[in-house]
């Protein structure tokens, strides 16, 4: 189970931790915990997606989505403060519950894990603050729109406000179809990774002959195939890896803290897992299977900016297509 810091805790101790947790299963829509409730445990998200949101004056304000590998409830772990927000299952969820006392003991025993948790919490707090600001801006626009509708003389202003509000809604962080990051979120994460200076890999891939799949089986089946593909990959990624829908059937994957020797091995495993998975109607595809082509670029070898890394990976994706599809181009010896 790839959580935010398991590699910082010895395997034997990690097994000990998991043996003292309670496993909970939640259906979509069920609450893990509620705002202002007494915080008595730390939650480790094993599967699915959880939505964090706050309630102000009877209105719901979404803060962030957390997925497999995330830790919840760490903010209140060392104090007796009530829960900061509500946590609700956005999909079917499996989570481990670790009593607060035991969680504090293990974090004291493993300071590196505590530091990793603190860093993750800092990043999440920034994202939550941005989400709140964005929603408050949107709410302000809605109030202005309501006032404007009361006066027929400023209908043009209403139209401008509605267009602005629509634009804000389009800036959401999560892809509605697959549940993974959207392009805006990807750009932010990619810029942060470049600013961090640590090595990482960027892979762009898309489904081979996806138009044929859609034309043959219908767009609803195509959407379901993309959802299945996203779930298949997310189950095999670490907590700090980022999968984003780049556009249509095209995805982008950021593999953190890997070099040019490891990244191709990981991507080949993912490509093979996709090929071996039994997608519906895959036998109708031109290759006789549901496959993807991949292009890989490495930071900083292939570029030090998001634009250069994406361009390099995209060029190699098209080279993979030219070579016959269902393959990865880019690796330890790759050249631009």
GUTIKE-73239 format. One line per 5 residues: number of its first residue (from 1); for each residue x, y, z of C-alpha. Coordinates in Angstrom, 1 decimal, m for minus. Example, Ala and Ser with C-alpha at 12.3 -4.5 7.8 and 13.67 -1.06 7.14 Angstrom:
BEGIN
1) 12.3 m4.5 7.8 | 13.7 m1.1 7.1
This chain:
BEGIN
1) 0.0 0.0 0.0 | 1.9 3.1 m1.2 | 1.3 5.7 1.4 | 3.0 9.1 1.8 | 5.9 7.8 3.9
6) 6.1 3.9 4.1 | 9.6 3.8 2.6 | 10.7 5.8 5.7 | 9.5 3.1 8.1 | 11.1 m0.3 8.4
11) 9.0 m3.1 6.8 | 8.6 m4.9 10.1 | 7.4 m1.8 11.9 | 5.1 m1.0 9.0 | 3.5 m4.4 9.4
16) 3.2 m3.8 13.1 | 1.4 m0.4 12.4 | m1.0 m2.0 10.0 | m1.8 m4.8 12.4 | m3.1 m2.3 14.9
21) m5.4 m0.5 12.5 | m9.0 m1.0 11.8 | m10.1 m1.5 8.2 | m13.2 0.5 7.2 | m15.1 0.3 3.9
26) m17.2 3.3 2.8 | m19.6 3.5 m0.1 | m19.6 6.7 m2.2 | m21.4 9.5 m0.2 | m20.6 8.0 3.3
31) m18.8 10.2 5.8 | m15.4 9.2 7.3 | m15.7 12.0 9.8 | m17.5 15.3 10.3 | m16.3 18.8 10.9
36) m16.0 19.7 14.6 | m16.1 16.0 15.6 | m13.6 14.8 18.3 | m10.3 13.8 16.5 | m9.3 10.4 17.9
41) m7.5 8.7 15.0 | m5.3 9.0 11.9 | m6.7 7.7 8.7 | m4.7 6.0 5.9 | m6.4 5.9 2.6
46) m6.0 2.5 0.9 | m8.3 2.8 m2.0 | m10.7 5.3 m3.6 | m11.1 9.0 m3.4 | m12.2 11.2 m0.4
51) m13.5 14.7 m0.7 | m12.6 17.2 2.1 | m15.1 20.1 2.5 | m16.1 22.7 5.0 | m19.5 24.0 5.9
56) m20.1 27.7 6.3 | m23.5 29.0 7.2 | m25.2 26.0 5.7 | m23.2 26.1 2.5 | m20.7 23.5 1.4
61) m17.2 24.5 0.2 | m15.1 21.8 m1.3 | m11.4 22.0 m0.3 | m9.6 19.1 m2.0 | m9.8 15.6 m3.2
66) m7.5 13.0 m1.7 | m6.8 9.6 m3.3 | m5.0 6.4 m2.6 | m2.0 6.8 m0.3 | m3.1 10.0 1.4
71) m3.2 10.5 5.1 | m6.2 12.3 6.8 | m6.5 13.8 10.2 | m2.9 14.6 10.8 | m3.6 18.3 11.6
76) m5.4 17.4 14.8 | m3.1 14.5 15.8 | m1.1 16.3 18.5 | m3.8 18.4 20.0 | m7.4 18.1 21.1
81) m8.7 20.4 18.4 | m11.9 19.2 16.6 | m11.8 18.1 13.0 | m11.0 20.9 10.7 | m13.3 19.7 7.9
86) m15.7 17.0 6.7 | m14.3 13.9 5.0 | m16.7 12.1 2.6 | m16.1 9.2 0.3 | m16.4 10.4 m3.3
91) m16.0 6.8 m4.6 | m16.1 3.5 m2.8 | m13.2 3.8 m0.2 | m11.1 1.4 1.9 | m9.3 3.2 4.7
96) m7.2 2.2 7.7 | m7.9 3.9 11.1 | m5.0 4.2 13.5 | m5.7 5.5 17.0 | m4.1 8.9 17.7
101) m2.0 7.7 20.6 | m0.4 5.0 18.5 | 0.1 7.3 15.6 | 1.9 9.8 17.8 | 4.2 7.0 19.2
106) 5.2 5.9 15.7 | 5.9 9.4 14.5 | 8.1 9.9 17.5 | 9.9 6.6 16.7 | 10.4 7.5 13.0
111) 11.2 11.3 12.7 | 11.8 11.0 9.0 | 8.2 9.9 8.5 | 7.0 12.7 10.7 | 8.9 15.2 8.6
116) 7.5 13.7 5.4 | 4.0 14.0 6.8 | 4.6 17.6 7.8 | 5.8 18.5 4.3 | 2.7 16.8 2.8
121) 0.5 18.7 5.2 | 2.1 22.0 4.2 | 1.5 21.4 0.5 | m2.1 20.4 1.2 | m2.8 23.4 3.4
126) m1.6 25.7 0.5 | m3.9 23.8 m1.9 | m6.9 24.1 0.5 | m6.2 27.9 1.0 | m6.2 28.3 m2.8
131) m9.5 26.3 m3.1 | m11.2 28.4 m0.5 | m10.1 31.7 m2.1 | m11.4 30.5 m5.5 | m14.7 29.4 m4.0
136) m15.1 32.7 m2.2 | m14.4 34.6 m5.4 | m17.0 32.5 m7.1 | m19.5 33.0 m4.3 | m18.9 36.8 m4.6
141) m19.6 36.6 m8.3 | m22.8 34.7 m7.7 | m24.0 37.4 m5.3 | m23.1 40.1 m7.8 | m25.0 38.2 m10.5
146) m28.1 38.0 m8.2 | m28.0 41.7 m7.6 | m27.5 42.4 m11.3 | m30.5 40.3 m12.3 | m32.6 42.7 m10.1
151) m31.8 45.5 m12.5 | m32.7 45.0 m16.2 | m30.4 47.9 m17.1 | m27.3 46.0 m16.4 | m28.0 42.7 m18.1
156) m24.7 43.0 m20.0 | m22.9 43.0 m16.7 | m24.8 39.8 m15.7 | m23.5 38.1 m18.9 | m19.9 39.1 m18.2
161) m20.2 37.8 m14.6 | m21.7 34.5 m15.8 | m18.8 34.1 m18.3 | m16.4 34.7 m15.5 | m18.1 32.3 m13.2
166) m18.1 29.6 m16.0 | m14.4 30.2 m16.4 | m13.8 29.7 m12.6 | m15.7 26.4 m12.8 | m13.5 25.2 m15.7
171) m10.5 25.8 m13.5 | m11.3 22.9 m11.2 | m8.4 20.6 m10.4 | m10.0 17.2 m11.0 | m10.9 15.7 m14.4
176) m14.6 15.0 m14.2 | m14.5 11.7 m16.3 | m11.5 9.9 m14.8 | m11.1 11.4 m11.3 | m7.4 12.0 m11.8
181) m5.7 15.4 m12.1 | m6.7 17.7 m15.0 | m4.4 19.7 m17.2 | m4.4 22.8 m15.0 | m3.4 20.7 m11.9
186) m0.7 18.9 m14.0 | 0.9 22.2 m15.0 | 1.0 23.4 m11.4 | 2.5 20.1 m10.1 | 5.0 20.0 m13.0
191) 6.2 23.5 m12.3 | 6.7 22.7 m8.6 | 8.7 19.6 m9.5 | 11.0 21.6 m11.7 | 11.4 24.2 m9.0
196) 12.3 21.4 m6.6 | 15.3 20.4 m8.6 | 15.1 16.7 m7.8 | 15.2 14.2 m10.7 | 11.9 12.9 m12.0
201) 10.3 11.5 m15.2 | 7.5 12.7 m17.4 | 5.7 10.3 m19.7 | 3.0 11.2 m22.1 | 0.9 8.3 m23.5
206) m2.4 7.8 m25.3 | m4.6 4.9 m26.3 | m3.7 3.4 m29.7 | m6.5 3.7 m32.3 | m8.9 5.2 m29.7
211) m11.0 6.8 m32.4 | m11.6 3.3 m33.9 | m12.6 2.1 m30.4 | m15.1 4.9 m30.1 | m16.5 4.6 m33.6
216) m16.9 0.8 m33.2 | m18.3 0.6 m29.7 | m19.7 4.0 m29.0 | m18.5 7.0 m27.0 | m20.0 5.7 m23.6
221) m17.9 2.6 m23.9 | m14.9 4.7 m24.8 | m15.5 6.8 m21.7 | m15.7 3.6 m19.6 | m12.5 2.4 m21.1
226) m10.7 5.6 m20.1 | m12.0 5.3 m16.6 | m10.9 1.7 m16.3 | m7.4 2.7 m17.7 | m7.1 5.5 m15.1
231) m8.1 3.1 m12.2 | m5.7 0.4 m13.5 | m2.8 2.8 m13.4 | m3.6 4.5 m10.1 | m3.6 1.2 m8.3
236) 0.0 0.7 m9.5 | 1.4 4.2 m8.7 | 3.0 5.5 m5.6 | 1.4 8.2 m3.5 | 3.7 11.0 m4.8
241) 3.3 10.0 m8.4 | 0.8 12.1 m10.4 | m1.5 10.9 m13.2 | m3.3 13.5 m15.2 | m5.6 13.5 m18.2
246) m3.9 15.7 m20.7 | m6.7 15.7 m23.2 | m9.0 13.2 m24.9 | m7.4 9.8 m24.7 | m4.0 11.3 m23.8
251) m2.6 11.1 m20.3 | 0.5 12.5 m18.6 | 2.4 10.7 m15.8 | 4.9 12.3 m13.4 | 7.2 9.7 m11.6
256) 8.9 11.4 m8.7 | 12.5 10.7 m7.5 | 13.4 8.3 m10.3 | 16.3 8.4 m12.7 | 16.7 7.4 m16.4
261) 17.6 3.8 m15.5 | 14.5 3.2 m13.4 | 11.8 5.2 m15.2 | 11.7 3.0 m18.4 | 11.4 m0.1 m16.3
266) 8.4 1.3 m14.4 | 6.7 2.5 m17.6 | 7.2 m0.8 m19.3 | 5.5 m2.6 m16.4 | 2.6 m0.2 m16.7
271) 2.4 m0.6 m20.4 | 2.4 m4.4 m20.1 | m0.2 m4.3 m17.4 | m2.5 m2.3 m19.8 | m1.9 m4.8 m22.6
276) m2.6 m7.8 m20.4 | m5.8 m6.3 m18.9 | m8.9 m7.6 m20.5 | m10.7 m4.4 m21.8 | m14.1 m4.9 m23.2
281) m14.2 m5.2 m27.1 | m10.4 m5.0 m27.3 | m10.3 m7.8 m29.8 | m11.9 m5.4 m32.3 | m9.0 m3.0 m32.2
286) m6.6 m2.9 m35.2 | m3.8 m4.4 m33.0 | m6.1 m7.0 m31.6 | m5.7 m5.6 m28.1 | m6.2 m2.4 m26.1
291) m2.8 m0.8 m26.0 | m1.0 2.5 m25.4 | 2.1 4.2 m26.8 | 4.4 6.2 m24.5 | 7.0 8.9 m24.8
296) 9.4 9.5 m21.9 | 11.5 12.6 m20.9 | 13.7 13.0 m17.9 | 14.4 16.1 m15.7 | 16.9 17.6 m16.0
301) 18.5 15.7 m18.8 | 15.8 16.4 m21.4 | 14.8 19.8 m20.1 | 14.5 22.0 m17.0 | 11.1 23.6 m17.8
306) 7.6 22.0 m18.0 | 7.3 23.2 m21.6 | 10.6 21.5 m22.7 | 9.8 18.3 m20.8 | 6.3 18.0 m22.3
311) 7.7 18.7 m25.8 | 10.3 16.1 m25.5 | 7.9 13.4 m24.2 | 5.3 14.4 m26.9 | 7.9 14.0 m29.7
316) 8.9 10.5 m28.4 | 5.2 9.6 m28.2 | 4.8 10.3 m31.9 | 8.0 8.3 m32.6 | 6.4 5.4 m30.7
321) 3.4 5.7 m33.0 | 5.6 5.8 m36.0 | 7.4 2.6 m34.9 | 4.2 0.7 m34.8 | 2.5 1.6 m31.5
326) 2.2 m0.3 m28.2 | 5.7 0.7 m27.1 | 7.8 3.1 m25.1 | 10.3 5.5 m26.7 | 12.8 7.2 m24.4
331) 15.1 5.8 m21.8 | 18.6 5.9 m20.2 | 20.2 6.5 m23.6 | 17.6 8.7 m25.2 | 18.6 11.8 m27.1
336) 16.6 14.8 m28.2
